[in-house]
Amino acid sequence: MKSLLAFVLSCAIAIGTMPLTACNLATALADVKKLEPVVVNALVLACAVSSGLPICGAMQSTIAADYSLVVKLWTDYNAAVKAGTATQGLWNDLNAAFIVFENDSAAIFAAAGGLNVPEITAIVAAAQILIGVIETLFPASPTGTASPSKFKAMRVSNFNLKAWKKDYNEKLDIAQRLHPAVRLRKV
């Protein structure tokens, strides 16, 4: 019963923050998968502007591995929920992987934001808002353990994914014009 209430609360948050998103774990994960390039775009831009940053080099493969692990564990967790075999241990693994992803993302955002380049700052801010929203879609713990909240301060009320994507892709277009040699991926 407790996990059902947590799921209902999670759905209420998801419906309030992402209109037109069906309220189920698989749909939430599908939405998250579409947004994969967001952190990498901030990293690629930052390293194009200042290749000597400590995040340049191995961090792109690190953040890609972080993201892949989160998607795999989230997929596994969804399957366990569907089968009625979800455990706190599975959720703890997913939560730990997501926290690593958030911490590595935060390191990228700090370095990129520190460059004081307006187009990069705009992309970083948009990415932070998105991760804050993803935190609200994060699966509820079977025992009610708190979900990730590193980017909680960046959350916005009445988030609209369609409007966010349009705005984000416009920011990418500006960055692409200013840095034509950089390969950026739209969402």
RARALIN-V902104 format. One record per pair of residues at least 6 apart in sequence whose ideal C-beta (glycine too) atoms are under 6 Angstrom apart, sorted by the first residue. I is the first residue (numbers start at 1). J is the second residue. D is the distance in Angstrom with one decimal. If there is no record, write none. Layout:
I_J_D / I_J_D
//
This chain:
3_142_4.8 / 6_140_3.4 / 6_144_6.0 / 7_140_5.5 / 10_140_4.6 / 11_23_3.7 / 13_136_4.6 / 14_21_5.9 / 14_23_5.7 / 14_137_5.3 / 15_23_5.8 / 17_133_5.5 / 17_136_5.3 / 17_159_4.5 / 18_161_5.3 / 21_31_6.0 / 25_78_4.5 / 25_81_5.9 / 25_139_5.7 / 26_78_5.6 / 28_137_4.2 / 29_74_5.1 / 32_134_5.7 / 35_187_5.4 / 36_67_6.0 / 37_185_3.7 / 38_127_4.6 / 38_130_5.8 / 39_63_5.5 / 39_105_4.9 / 39_127_5.9 / 41_184_5.1 / 42_108_5.6 / 42_112_4.8 / 42_123_5.4 / 42_124_5.1 / 42_127_5.5 / 43_60_5.8 / 43_108_4.9 / 44_182_5.8 / 45_120_5.0 / 45_175_5.9 / 46_111_5.8 / 46_112_3.6 / 46_120_6.0 / 47_56_4.0 / 48_179_5.5 / 48_182_4.5 / 49_115_5.5 / 49_117_5.6 / 50_115_5.9 / 53_111_5.0 / 55_108_5.4 / 55_111_4.6 / 62_104_6.0 / 63_104_5.3 / 66_100_5.5 / 66_101_4.1 / 66_104_5.4 / 69_97_4.7 / 70_97_4.9 / 70_98_5.3 / 70_101_5.2 / 73_93_5.5 / 73_94_4.2 / 73_97_5.2 / 74_94_5.8 / 77_90_5.2 / 77_94_5.0 / 77_139_5.8 / 80_86_4.1 / 80_90_5.4 / 86_142_5.7 / 88_142_5.3 / 88_143_5.1 / 91_141_4.9 / 98_148_5.3 / 99_148_5.9 / 102_150_4.5 / 109_124_4.8 / 112_120_5.2 / 112_124_5.2 / 113_121_5.7 / 113_124_4.9 / 119_174_5.4 / 119_175_4.2 / 119_178_5.7 / 122_171_4.8 / 123_171_5.4 / 126_168_4.8 / 128_151_5.5 / 128_154_4.2 / 129_154_5.0 / 129_156_5.9 / 131_151_4.5 / 132_151_3.9 / 132_154_4.0 / 132_155_3.9 / 133_159_5.1 / 135_148_5.1 / 135_149_5.9 / 138_147_4.5 / 138_148_5.9 / 165_187_5.5 / 169_186_4.7 / 172_184_5.1 / 172_186_5.7 / 176_184_5.5
//
